[in-house]
Amino acid sequence: MFCPQCGRESQPGATYCKNCGAALGAGATRAPVADPSPPAVVTAPVAATPTVAAAPMVASAPTVASASAVASALAVVRYGGFWRRFMAFWVDAILIGLAGALVQVSLGAGLFESDFSPQLVLSNFISLVIGWLYSALLESGPRQATLGQMIIGIQVTDLEHRRISFARATGRHFAQILSVVILCIGYLMIAFTEKKQGLHDMLAGCLVVRAAE
């Protein structure tokens, strides 16, 4: 404790100050006792870590189309024009005419016979059947073209550029009768329509396009 008179430190429990002899009583103060607890450590404020925004997800690359799909998409459709079809028509007409002449001669009817004999009527009917089967079978076949069309380089497809059926080829063949009876205007339409279609092509839902080279 400390002396209230001189302020000197005295032994604990002493009644008199050794320095000045003053009585140590209630005025004496005890020596300050050190706080045994360690001093509080003041921590510096920690700056808040900024939240890093997640990087936007990158959209996956589009699936690459197959080479065949790209090639078909880039392919330019070239329609068979009027003059190409005109030449193919005459090549086929000559071939069918020759086949009809052979049938007519084989049945005993003259080539230039004018009366309607049974042989001539039968040969004409067979010629019509030959013309129908020739056109329908070949246009619906793997080559999608008659011999005349093959020579000129054109083929018949549907509106989706696919191979046509025998029934559709048959309808297209007989629809040509209508193109003829209206003064062949059905054929002349080929020169003026956007997709080079004749009346019979429109009725049958067909296109005539250039064959792939």
RANORPE-V579088 format. One line per field, one symbol per residue. ss: DSSP state (~ for helix, > for strand, _ for the rest). psi: psi as a letter, one per 40 degrees, with the letter a starting at -180 (. if undefined). burial: # if it has 16 or more other C-alpha atoms within 10 Angstrom, else .. Layout:
ss=???
psi=???
burial=???
//
This chain:
ss=_>______>______>______>_____>_____________________________________~~~~~~~~____>__~~~~~~~~~~~~~~~~~~~~~~~~~___________~~~~~~~~~~~~~~~~~~~~~~_______~~~~~~_>>>>>_______~~~~~~~~~~~~~~~~___~~~~~~~_______~~~~~~_>>>>>___
psi=iihedeeihiiheieihedeeihhbdeiiihhhhhehiihhhhihhhhhhhhhhhhhhhiiihhiidddddddehhhhihidddddddddddddddddddddddddeehidfhdigiddddddddddddddddddddddeadefiiddddddfiihiaeefihiiddddddddeedddddeffeddddddeeidefhidddddefiihihih.
burial=####....##......#.....##...#..................................................####.###.##.##...#...##.##....#.........##.###.##..############.########.#######....####.######.##..#......#####....########.########..
//
